[in-house]
Amino acid sequence: MALDPQDRPPAQAAGLKAPPSHARVAFLFVRALGAIHAIAFASLGVQVEGLVGSRGILPASELLELLRAQTGAERYWLVPTVFWLGASDAALRGVCWLGASLGGLLALGIAPGPLLVALWALYLSLSSVGQAFLGYQWDGLLLETTLLAVLLAPWGLRPRPREPNAPALWLLRFLLFRLMLASGVAKLASGDPTWRSLTALTFHYETQPLPTWVGWYAHQLPPWVQKLSCASMFAVELLVPFLALGPRRARLLGFAPLVGLQLLIAATGNYTFFNLLSIALCLLLLDDAVPWRGSSAPERSPVPRPAAAWAWRAGALVLCLLALVPFVGSFARVPWPGPLVNLYRLVAPFRSFNPYGLFAVMTTERPEILVEGSRDGVEWRPYAFRYKPGDPRRAPAFVAPHQPRLDWQMWFAALRGSCEGAPWFHRFAERLEEGSPPVLALLDGNPFPEGPPARIRARLQDYRFTRWEERERTGAYWRVTDKGLFCPDLPVGAGAPALQE
């Protein structure tokens, strides 16, 4: 579409008001995504050696050696990672801190296009070997968001903001739509009675993985407030997402409730960088009619030729269909065409087309695992964790956007009821028995500075938030009761007696 002789867009040349651009808001989104990557990589950098290092709980090198022995050249596609070149502790740490550095450069607006590609590849590499510790929905969301942002971002070393490609902008809004709507639909589709009766929040604040001290206060609210809050949450998750795909006024109306929900979630629970990433996606509901101070004047994007425009639309359609397969498949069975299913299976190893929907079934109890060691079988010393509930008098703390991934996995393992449902826990116990320094660094101190224990045991305990009067009397945030052994068959060292209760 040609410009008029005064270099004005056709709408203005005809005397019409041109729609607001999205150049500055898109560039702000890309820079926010860089900051989130810096956080995510740095959070991994301080714990990756204990999680998947050579002396970690689930060594990445062992996984790759097993795949080498069992697969052929297809392994490079099935497990896409730079660590095929070497998965040493130095390589794992190096990728984490390289990713954190590149994320920081992206946050400064440097080389957005190339850096997004590099960040996607590096985070995919870590996710591919992270096993149980990097399989969270926000890990997939970060990869999917970054891949789509590559289509949105300007290229060049220090580019000015420019109007993003319309299909790329729509795909990211569609991602926000799927993320939010799936969260609401999954809760209803699961048939969970607490969600359907609007009583789920009477359990949620105390049973979520890592509550904050604000969550303790939220738990004290009367039942009618909890039900009203639950109904409001469903309204935001089931209705507001449709505004994200609507016209400008609808998108602007949808911004505040979606961001508000994320802020409330972040205030009561520690969900790593998930809330920041969700809010970053919400930025794309806005436009440059908002005065973005401090931004340089945006460049005018060249008008794409008809063939290029149709190619963009066709590519966006394929990406949209690929995204619909896991989205719809998470709560309904659809007979998708065979070629589409095959294409989805082909790209699945790249973890960039994902299902979403947190807390489809509300947990109504909070079991916690107490891990203890002993050198003589008589005196047992507990291993303290830095972030998950332990000392009943310790207030639940804010730790996000950092994710202590071992503490999170301990929450999932406890819900299994026994260690048979968490195979990684056996390896964790082995590392404690060996006195592995990187694994002990994940904990809040070492109760055996004189040398590792001869025996390990794990018990289940039930944690419940105290009420006002109980906390005033005892100073405790938690009420703790014992539930017996979690794992009666933990490995012991050579010559050590079998585990006993």
Secondary structure, DSSP 8 states (H G I E B T S, - for coil): ----TT---HHHHTT-------HHHHHHHHHHHHHHHHHHHHHHHTTHHHHHSTTSSS-HHHHHHHHHHH--TTHHHHS--GGGG---HHHHHHHHHHHHHHHHHHHTTSSHHHHHHHHHHHHHHHHHH-GGGG--HHHHHHHHHHHHHHHHS--SSS---B---HHHHHHHHHHHHHHHHHHHHHHHHTT-HHHHTT-THHHHHHHSSSB-HHHHHHHTS-HHHHHHHHHHHHHHHHTGGGGGGS-HHHHHHHHHHHHHHHHHHHHHB--TTHHHHHHHHHGGG--TTS--TT----B------HHHHHHHHHHHHHHHHHHHHHHHHTT------HHHHHHHHHHGGG--S----S-SS-----EEEEEEEESSSSS-EE--BSSSS-STTS-----TTS--HHHHHHHHHHHHSSGGG-THHHHHHHHHHHT-HHHHTTBS--S-TTS--SEEEEEEEEEEE--HHHHHHH--SEEEEEEEES-TT----TT------
